[in-house]
Amino acid sequence: MTGAERPRLLVVGGCGGLVGRAVLEEFAQDWSIRSLHRHPVPAETRAGVEWIAGDAATIDDWNPLLNGVDTVVNLAWYRNGSERRFRRLAEGLLRSLRASESVGVRRWVQISVPEAPVALETRLPYLVWKRVVDRALIDSALPYVVVRPTMLFGPQDKLLTVMLRTMARYHRFPMFGDGDYHVSPISVRDLARIVRREANGSERHVVPAGGPKRWVYRDLTDRLFAAIGRPPRYFRLSPRGSVRLARLLETFGSDLLYAYEVEWLLSDRLGLAPYAGLDRPLEPVEAFLDAEGARYRRAPSGR
Ligand SMILES: NC(=O)c1ccc[n+]([C@@H]2O[C@H](COP(=O)([O-])OP(=O)(O)OC[C@H]3O[C@@H](n4cnc5c(N)ncnc54)[C@H](OP(=O)(O)O)[C@@H]3O)[C@@H](O)[C@H]2O)c1
């Protein structure tokens, strides 16, 4: 396929983050990609991506960026920050929506997040402004899809990979409450496949996206210990103690775990049903855990 025949994708947030790297792998072969983000990403250069260096929060005129674009995928968001930081990014994204409507973008894909407890939905800037963008897209004239994946796993992710590393280092792990809430981790490669499928579709809808298995959280952490070849050992924290621990980490500037992430987990809203519709089975998390865990497993003692 020549460059002229390829559909053109604008990736807001670019292809350097967890989801962006998988989107690049999924689309680079047969789409032309333009990306907007702030820091250089060598893999984009190698793949011939057109990088527009910029901050989505400060772009006033989106029209030049949207020129010739068929589909927009938005990945830009922060994991933490002030009300002002989220508001400014949301306002930039709202400007991009209005411009996309006026130039007639064919498809708009927003990567969002699952439902959270009401207290977080109504007070946490991370969620309040995310929902402002989600709703503006849904209320727009654009052919949209809002994908809401649960916990993602993939190379260099910030959750399961970090949990494995922590378990390998300390041989113990905190258990938040009794651990009987659920999670259904989904592979970031599957999310990129979903984005592709949804980008080619025409339905205007909101799509929850869980992985193939709904785990009891405690069983998943046991499986993480198994992946590094260690018996599961926990120090148990009450739900309140768990949130307090995460807050304490935040106070010391750690980005290991945020208090809102613990509250979300404890609220039992992250065990989404598997996404149905890919032409192949969703990737199980076990193979990923075993491959990552192999870095930490001790070599069997010789002879
Ligand atoms: N990770 C998960 O488990 C998970 C689960 C559910 C949903 N999501 C959603 O999926 C999306 C992508 O998440 P991710 O984990 O891939 O995040 P990530 O690794 O932090 O990547 C986000 C990318 O956005 C870019 N970006 C951030 N602020 C920007 C701005 N103001 N202007 C332009 N680009 C900006 C960053 O690139 P530069 O630094 O180069 O600008 C970064 O590479 C987010 O919307 C997130 O909420 C993630």
PDBQT file of the ligand as one rigid body, heavy atoms in Angstrom, charges set to zero:
ROOT
HETATM    1  N1  LIG A 401      -2.266   2.113  31.775  1.00  0.00    +0.000 N 
HETATM    2  C1  LIG A 401      -3.443   1.604  32.118  1.00  0.00    +0.000 C 
HETATM    3  O1  LIG A 401      -3.544   0.569  32.852  1.00  0.00    +0.000 OA
HETATM    4  C2  LIG A 401      -4.718   2.224  31.588  1.00  0.00    +0.000 A 
HETATM    5  C3  LIG A 401      -5.939   1.611  31.879  1.00  0.00    +0.000 A 
HETATM    6  C4  LIG A 401      -7.119   2.171  31.394  1.00  0.00    +0.000 A 
HETATM    7  C5  LIG A 401      -7.069   3.313  30.607  1.00  0.00    +0.000 A 
HETATM    8  N2  LIG A 401      -5.873   3.919  30.342  1.00  0.00    +0.000 N 
HETATM    9  C6  LIG A 401      -5.892   5.138  29.531  1.00  0.00    +0.000 C 
HETATM   10  O2  LIG A 401      -5.143   4.902  28.340  1.00  0.00    +0.000 OA
HETATM   11  C7  LIG A 401      -4.547   6.131  27.895  1.00  0.00    +0.000 C 
HETATM   12  C8  LIG A 401      -3.059   5.912  27.675  1.00  0.00    +0.000 C 
HETATM   13  O3  LIG A 401      -2.508   5.458  28.892  1.00  0.00    +0.000 OA
HETATM   14  P1  LIG A 401      -0.986   4.973  28.995  1.00  0.00    +0.000 P 
HETATM   15  O4  LIG A 401      -0.932   4.044  30.157  1.00  0.00    +0.000 OA
HETATM   16  O5  LIG A 401      -0.475   4.555  27.667  1.00  0.00    +0.000 OA
HETATM   17  O6  LIG A 401      -0.314   6.353  29.434  1.00  0.00    +0.000 OA
HETATM   18  P2  LIG A 401       1.208   6.805  29.300  1.00  0.00    +0.000 P 
HETATM   19  O7  LIG A 401       2.099   5.612  29.190  1.00  0.00    +0.000 OA
HETATM   20  O8  LIG A 401       1.436   7.784  30.381  1.00  0.00    +0.000 OA
HETATM   21  O9  LIG A 401       1.207   7.571  27.901  1.00  0.00    +0.000 OA
HETATM   22  C9  LIG A 401       0.493   8.758  27.715  1.00  0.00    +0.000 C 
HETATM   23  C10 LIG A 401       1.170   9.546  26.616  1.00  0.00    +0.000 C 
HETATM   24  O10 LIG A 401       0.475  10.775  26.481  1.00  0.00    +0.000 OA
HETATM   25  C11 LIG A 401       1.391  11.779  26.151  1.00  0.00    +0.000 C 
HETATM   26  N3  LIG A 401       0.896  13.013  26.756  1.00  0.00    +0.000 N 
HETATM   27  C12 LIG A 401       0.637  13.240  28.064  1.00  0.00    +0.000 A 
HETATM   28  N4  LIG A 401       0.217  14.489  28.236  1.00  0.00    +0.000 NA
HETATM   29  C13 LIG A 401       0.209  15.080  27.014  1.00  0.00    +0.000 A 
HETATM   30  C14 LIG A 401      -0.119  16.380  26.558  1.00  0.00    +0.000 A 
HETATM   31  N5  LIG A 401      -0.513  17.331  27.401  1.00  0.00    +0.000 N 
HETATM   32  N6  LIG A 401      -0.032  16.636  25.239  1.00  0.00    +0.000 NA
HETATM   33  C15 LIG A 401       0.386  15.673  24.383  1.00  0.00    +0.000 A 
HETATM   34  N7  LIG A 401       0.712  14.437  24.756  1.00  0.00    +0.000 NA
HETATM   35  C16 LIG A 401       0.631  14.137  26.072  1.00  0.00    +0.000 A 
HETATM   36  C17 LIG A 401       2.744  11.375  26.741  1.00  0.00    +0.000 C 
HETATM   37  O11 LIG A 401       3.782  11.620  25.774  1.00  0.00    +0.000 OA
HETATM   38  P3  LIG A 401       4.754  12.917  25.906  1.00  0.00    +0.000 P 
HETATM   39  O12 LIG A 401       5.331  12.842  27.277  1.00  0.00    +0.000 OA
HETATM   40  O13 LIG A 401       5.739  12.731  24.792  1.00  0.00    +0.000 OA
HETATM   41  O14 LIG A 401       3.865  14.104  25.701  1.00  0.00    +0.000 OA
HETATM   42  C18 LIG A 401       2.598   9.863  26.975  1.00  0.00    +0.000 C 
HETATM   43  O15 LIG A 401       3.473   9.093  26.165  1.00  0.00    +0.000 OA
HETATM   44  C19 LIG A 401      -4.850   7.169  28.978  1.00  0.00    +0.000 C 
HETATM   45  O16 LIG A 401      -5.951   7.932  28.573  1.00  0.00    +0.000 OA
HETATM   46  C20 LIG A 401      -5.216   6.328  30.203  1.00  0.00    +0.000 C 
HETATM   47  O17 LIG A 401      -6.102   7.004  31.051  1.00  0.00    +0.000 OA
HETATM   48  C21 LIG A 401      -4.692   3.395  30.798  1.00  0.00    +0.000 A 
ENDROOT
TORSDOF 0
